[in-house]
């Protein structure tokens, strides 16, 4: 189990300073923001799930994660509607 730092590609930020990272376990890619599981992509089901959007920073992390995984992520309202569990 390896922690991989989330690197911004779509965000204007240069980096997330280690506050967001990914751990892959089997067919799941899990996003941690401030050491809390906030989202995951289940590859074999082609499903994204979001568990938390508590702060603006976490929202930025989730948006970046979803976009990098190929899922639309335009704003908090859309993310909650499409992926929130």
Buried (B, 14 or more C-beta within 10 A) or exposed (E): EEEEEBBBEEBEEEEBEEBBBBBBEEEBBBBBBEEEEBBBBBEEEEEBBBBBBEEEBBBBBBBBBBBBBEBEBEEBEEBEEBBEE
